[in-house]
């Protein structure tokens, strides 16, 4: 017997919504035989169906690739979940939090006082330039490789 609607227990719905609000994103495999979702202690079919419902209401955006669903929370979805879970305005999903960047001291940048980039500290200001602007380490002017004249590689090889 196939049902067109699915009843999801409230504790499972709240678990999925909490995870979705905390992370801001959710990944779920399009496989209804998996007993539990890897990140949430809820059957995978319920996770996918809840996300499908939120997507149809415009609270999530869905990207599908190779049997995986990638769900992203929209601004309307943040407002809806905040109201549903009774959360204050100060709490935001991890996707909206800015990561704290480590402070770097000037000595850590490159070791030179000029503040130049990685290759600006070389003599002459160029990258791998030897004397008179010639490249170092490359072949000299006498380098002239010779290759045999063959036609038809692969399936189209010429018959002789």
HUHUQUI-V953679 format. One record per residue. N is the residue number from 1. PSI is psi in radians with two decimals (NA if undefined). BURIAL is I if it has 16 or more other C-alpha atoms within 10 Angstrom, else O. Layout:
# HUHUQUI-V953679
n: <N,N>
psi: <PSI,PSI>
burial: <BURIAL,BURIAL>
This chain:
# HUHUQUI-V953679
n: <1,2,3,4,5,6,7,8,9,10,11,12,13,14,15,16,17,18,19,20,21,22,23,24,25,26,27,28,29,30,31,32,33,34,35,36,37,38,39,40,41,42,43,44,45,46,47,48,49,50,51,52,53,54,55,56,57,58,59,60,61,62,63,64,65,66,67,68,69,70,71,72,73,74,75,76,77,78,79,80,81,82,83,84,85,86,87,88,89,90,91,92,93,94,95,96,97,98,99,100,101,102,103,104,105,106,107,108,109,110,111,112,113,114,115,116,117,118,119,120,121,122,123,124,125,126,127,128,129,130,131,132,133,134,135,136,137,138,139,140,141,142,143,144,145,146,147,148,149,150,151,152,153,154,155,156,157,158,159,160>
psi: <2.20,2.25,2.48,-0.38,2.76,2.26,2.12,2.24,2.59,-0.65,-0.62,-0.71,-0.78,-0.66,-0.77,-0.77,-0.72,-0.79,-0.76,-0.70,-0.69,-0.82,-0.62,-0.25,2.77,2.42,2.26,2.33,2.45,1.08,1.94,0.00,-0.16,2.21,-0.70,2.60,2.48,-0.54,-0.47,2.51,1.08,2.51,2.44,-0.62,-0.64,-0.64,-0.83,-0.73,-0.65,-0.73,-0.62,-0.71,-0.77,-0.58,-0.73,-0.44,-0.10,0.23,-0.30,2.68,2.53,2.34,2.25,2.27,2.17,0.93,0.35,2.38,2.28,1.99,2.36,2.34,2.31,3.02,-0.69,-0.62,-0.65,-0.79,-0.75,-0.83,-0.60,-0.71,-0.73,-0.71,-0.01,0.93,2.61,2.88,-0.44,-0.46,2.21,2.76,2.76,-0.46,-0.35,-0.14,2.41,2.34,2.39,2.15,2.46,2.41,2.27,2.39,2.70,-0.54,-0.43,-0.32,-0.91,-0.16,-0.17,2.67,-0.32,-0.31,0.38,2.99,-2.80,-0.69,-0.01,-0.21,0.05,2.67,2.36,-0.16,-0.03,2.93,2.03,0.73,2.26,-2.66,2.48,0.52,0.11,2.62,2.52,2.55,-0.10,3.00,2.66,-3.10,-0.29,-0.10,2.08,1.56,2.51,2.27,2.49,2.53,1.71,2.58,2.61,1.34,2.72,-2.41,-0.48,0.49,2.36,2.49,2.32,NA>
burial: <O,O,O,O,O,O,O,I,O,O,O,I,O,O,O,I,I,I,O,I,I,O,O,I,I,I,I,I,I,I,O,O,O,O,O,O,I,O,O,O,O,I,I,I,I,I,I,I,I,I,I,I,O,I,I,O,O,O,I,I,I,I,O,O,O,O,O,O,I,I,I,I,I,I,O,O,I,I,I,O,I,I,O,O,O,O,O,O,O,O,O,I,I,O,O,O,O,O,O,O,O,O,O,O,O,O,O,O,O,O,O,O,O,O,O,O,O,O,O,O,I,O,O,O,O,O,O,O,O,O,O,O,O,O,O,O,O,O,O,O,O,O,O,O,O,O,O,O,O,O,O,O,O,O,O,O,O,O,O,O>
